[in-house]
Amino acid sequence: MSIAEVDQRPHFDPRAFRDVMGHYPTGVVVVSAMVNETPVGMVVGTFSSVSLEPPLVAFMPMTTSSTYPKLREADHVCISVFAHDQMQACRSLASKDPEKFDKVGWTLSAWGAPMIDGAVAHIHGRITEEVEAGDHYITLVSVDDLAVDRGVTPLLFFQGGYGGFSTTGLSAHVDESLISAVRLAEAARPQLDELAQRFSCSAAALVQISSLDQTIGATSYGGSTDADERIGVRIPLIPPLGEAAVAWSPDQVTAWLGRIFPQDEAVLTYYREALTRVREQGYAVSRINHDPAGYDELNEALAEWAGAELTPARDRAVRTTIAQSRQYFGCALDEVDTNIDLASVVVPVFAPEAGEPTNSGLVIRLGNLPSGVDAATVREWATALQEAAAEVSRTLAGPAAKDYRRYTAAGLRSA
Ligand SMILES: Cc1cc2nc3c(=O)[nH]c(=O)nc-3n(C[C@H](O)[C@H](O)[C@H](O)COP(=O)(O)O)c2cc1C
């Protein structure tokens, strides 16, 4: 049966087709060529090895693609397999921007086709055959030469999002970033114990372990609090979360604000003002206000984020819930405010010997606090936290200097 004879099923649901196919991941390549001395190329997920004898690979361009007819006319094409860290290059080349090749590094191959710098592998060949298949072609490329130029893991595409490959083999490796975070957080141990006892609450030290998240590195419980804050739990640095962790680092603020989607100017202004308030008062509070149910929803989303590698679809759902919880954060406390229910008070530990106050990567947080308090009580907690943070900062310059050096040398915050 030829492809043209495949029967059209009645009541066929295209959404179901997309949804089901979305459960199958692909790698990502760019097929490129020089046309009239101009580089052209299209990003495809539909790349596959076809035959060894003779050597053939294939990809499937849309029949409506404006780039494909140009590739078809070229003598040679080069297929570059994107590496896990080339998401930006992939995004640029998947656009219709005529100057997109100016935004990525590339070199001309011996056959005169553009090879993307930093790609895992390059496959050089000629388009030799094409089969029309519904709204796509199946295009065969006869391979002339090929090489792995950078033996790193490839970029993957799954459910509309990019990711990387990780093994599920038996050799579980120890997470170095977590170890360095726990060592750093232990510098705050005496202060956490003291604060938790004094205010009958939970106290935790949170350490930034990548540009995108922090982890709970140390905890202490006072009084009868039944708090359950687990070491190693990841907390994303996505607005509104993590204000105190980023507010005193301009680079981190830019990255943090960059995670707001869409980049709505009113929302950006809201967050810039919230950060200014946090810097002015020296601490960040999250206030449960009159909607504890909404706050529970946020906590569920955070538990999901912390618990496992999320699929892109769940990741989007969790990020949406986080983004919708901004009313709880960056709050100003009015002088006359009473009956306040706080989820947390967070203050930064400033980098030792930095001159200007600068985030060190470490913050300390009080949680499970008594409810229905007045603004003066909140300020008392915040002042005690700030004094404790200043002591921790001195510890980072003194007894814990080695751990702090190791932590900064690991470059986790700019990862
Ligand atoms: C991850 C990813 C996979 C893609 N896979 C294909 C594909 O297999 N076939 C295709 O025709 N377009 C694919 N596209 C779309 C093209 O890269 C690109 O957007 C399109 O070719 C641009 O339109 P143009 O060819 O008219 O310039 C993919 C895009 C992305 C981001």
The ligand as an SDF file (V2000), in Angstrom:
LIG
                    3D

 31 33  0  0  0  0  0  0  0  0999 V2000
   12.1790   21.1310   18.0150 C   0  0  0  0  0  0  0  0  0  0  0  0
   11.6640   21.4510   16.6530 C   0  0  0  0  0  0  0  0  0  0  0  0
   11.4280   20.4430   15.7570 C   0  0  0  0  0  0  0  0  0  0  0  0
   10.9460   20.7280   14.4770 C   0  0  0  0  0  0  0  0  0  0  0  0
   10.7610   19.7240   13.6090 N   0  0  0  0  0  0  0  0  0  0  0  0
   10.3520   19.9850   12.3570 C   0  0  0  0  0  0  0  0  0  0  0  0
   10.2260   18.9490   11.4030 C   0  0  0  0  0  0  0  0  0  0  0  0
   10.4820   17.7860   11.6930 O   0  0  0  0  0  0  0  0  0  0  0  0
    9.8120   19.2870   10.1640 N   0  0  0  0  0  0  0  0  0  0  0  0
    9.5310   20.5710    9.8050 C   0  0  0  0  0  0  0  0  0  0  0  0
    9.1640   20.8230    8.6730 O   0  0  0  0  0  0  0  0  0  0  0  0
    9.6500   21.5870   10.6990 N   0  0  0  0  0  0  0  0  0  0  0  0
   10.0730   21.3320   11.9510 C   0  0  0  0  0  0  0  0  0  0  0  0
   10.2090   22.3490   12.8460 N   0  0  0  0  0  0  0  0  0  0  0  0
    9.8830   23.7270   12.4100 C   0  0  0  0  0  0  0  0  0  0  0  0
   11.0400   24.3490   11.6540 C   0  0  0  0  0  0  0  0  0  0  0  0
   12.2220   24.3100   12.4000 O   0  0  0  0  0  0  0  0  0  0  0  0
   10.8670   25.8320   11.3720 C   0  0  0  0  0  0  0  0  0  0  0  0
   10.1550   26.4520   12.3600 O   0  0  0  0  0  0  0  0  0  0  0  0
   10.2330   26.0500   10.0870 C   0  0  0  0  0  0  0  0  0  0  0  0
   10.9470   25.3590    9.1290 O   0  0  0  0  0  0  0  0  0  0  0  0
   10.2890   27.5400    9.7640 C   0  0  0  0  0  0  0  0  0  0  0  0
    9.5360   27.7420    8.6480 O   0  0  0  0  0  0  0  0  0  0  0  0
   10.1820   27.8990    7.1910 P   0  0  0  0  0  0  0  0  0  0  0  0
   10.7650   26.5660    6.8150 O   0  0  0  0  0  0  0  0  0  0  0  0
    9.0280   28.2750    6.3730 O   0  0  0  0  0  0  0  0  0  0  0  0
   11.2610   28.9430    7.3360 O   0  0  0  0  0  0  0  0  0  0  0  0
   10.6870   22.0720   14.1030 C   0  0  0  0  0  0  0  0  0  0  0  0
   10.9200   23.0790   15.0100 C   0  0  0  0  0  0  0  0  0  0  0  0
   11.4020   22.7740   16.2520 C   0  0  0  0  0  0  0  0  0  0  0  0
   11.6480   23.8950   17.2110 C   0  0  0  0  0  0  0  0  0  0  0  0
  1  2  1  0
  2  3  1  0
  2 30  2  0
  3  4  2  0
  4  5  1  0
  4 28  1  0
  5  6  2  0
  6  7  1  0
  6 13  1  0
  7  8  2  0
  7  9  1  0
  9 10  1  0
 10 11  2  0
 10 12  1  0
 12 13  2  0
 13 14  1  0
 14 15  1  0
 14 28  1  0
 15 16  1  0
 16 17  1  0
 16 18  1  0
 18 19  1  0
 18 20  1  0
 20 21  1  0
 20 22  1  0
 22 23  1  0
 23 24  1  0
 24 25  2  0
 24 26  1  0
 24 27  1  0
 28 29  2  0
 29 30  1  0
 30 31  1  0
M  END
$$$$
